[in-house]
Amino acid sequence: MAYIKRFFVGKNRFLIISSCSESWGGSEELWNNVAKLLKAKKYNVTLYKDFIDYDHNKIQSLKDDGVAIFSILNSLNFGYRFAYKLLIKIRFPFIERYKGHYLINQIFRKKGLTTLLKKYNYDKVIISQGINYDGLDYAWICNKLGIEYYTISQKVIETSFIQGKDAVAKAKKSLLEAKHNFFVSEHNLKITEEQICSKIKNATVVYNPNKFQTLNNFPETDFEVDTFNFLCVGRYYFSEKGQDVLLRILAQEKWKKRPIKLKMIGSGMDHEVLKNRIAYYKLKNVEISDFKLDLEEEWKNAHGLILSSKHEGMPLVMLEAMSIGKICIMGDAGGVNEVIQDSYNGFIGAPTTVGFDIAMERAWQMKKDWKLIAENARETLKDIEKKEYPSEKKVLDILLN
């Protein structure tokens, strides 16, 4: 029966699962590019995600390319859909909103995925994880059903992993028995191995995609100015992106007096807190902007990037900034120190108030060298481009061989 069904629906059917719960995240660029390469080669591709924003231009582009798209809701039968909508509406008032939504999705995502897998007979499943464990439930289901699967891990939190002996054992089995695992930095691979207490031999490190081709002719940055403009681009989520650390530093009188302007670009659960904190600190040199996929116009007026992230994978925005010769002042998280050499092609510091202030101060005292440091950053990314890109092609080669 399975053979007959596969004959009619077509062979080489790929299912891509994204664990990102938002409309779109930087962690989705890699699988998105892989999906487009697969469609160009005439493979059948389906996307499964907790929540689908059908108006988002990335989702629209995937639909135009012929990618089938399922959310938790439209993969469930009527009874499950009714229960899901009811629970989302109630959202348990005694639980924080985002946690309640996450718990509800956890209940229904397994049922939705199992239904899809049994109905459509996918040949290969690609599981893209925002964190190195938030898609392992999916991997476990594939493992139990005997379906070939691959994982992509974007971020690792050193102090957080799956809890419980049985849960860790499942996570370990899911990773070690995957057809292959992709990590976006050596750091992420190393920490994941420590967390499961085992070497992951079926693993490859691949960089996140970058807009190298479209930014190759980007104009050189003018550092002979009276005021320096910096961007802070990332999800408004203090516990991961560390905007609270950056604002606390900028609230110091020495930074208030310096000719620096900061534009924060993003969206997320801490948006209101961020606005309130800026007002509380009376930071007249800091402004907030909504999230933008294309930062080209913003970069034209910016001299650099400041990210005090506490947790990262391999920041897309950092790679982009370095490739066009911008100064990067980064929190030491994820694979940042695999690319940035402090005071040579950027600056790096511990993502704490004291540690990051030291890095920012070091950068400020070296501002006469920023032009050279920016040139070093651009050259670093040129070398990386030759060795590591296009990264989606590296993933595709492993998927198809």
Secondary structure as UniProt FT lines:
FT   HELIX           2..9
FT   STRAND          13..18
FT   HELIX           26..28
FT   HELIX           29..40
FT   TURN            41..42
FT   STRAND          44..49
FT   TURN            54..55
FT   HELIX           57..64
FT   TURN            65..66
FT   STRAND          68..71
FT   HELIX           73..75
FT   HELIX           78..90
FT   TURN            93..94
FT   HELIX           97..120
FT   STRAND          124..129
FT   TURN            132..135
FT   HELIX           136..145
FT   STRAND          148..153
FT   TURN            158..159
FT   HELIX           165..176
FT   STRAND          180..183
FT   HELIX           186..196
FT   STRAND          203..205
FT   HELIX           212..215
FT   TURN            216..217
FT   STRAND          228..233
FT   HELIX           238..241
FT   HELIX           243..250
FT   HELIX           253..256
FT   STRAND          260..266
FT   TURN            269..270
FT   HELIX           271..281
FT   TURN            284..285
FT   STRAND          286..290
FT   HELIX           296..300
FT   STRAND          304..307
FT   HELIX           316..323
FT   TURN            324..325
FT   STRAND          327..331
FT   TURN            334..335
FT   HELIX           336..338
FT   TURN            343..345
FT   STRAND          346..349
FT   HELIX           353..365
FT   HELIX           367..369
FT   HELIX           370..388
FT   HELIX           391..400
//
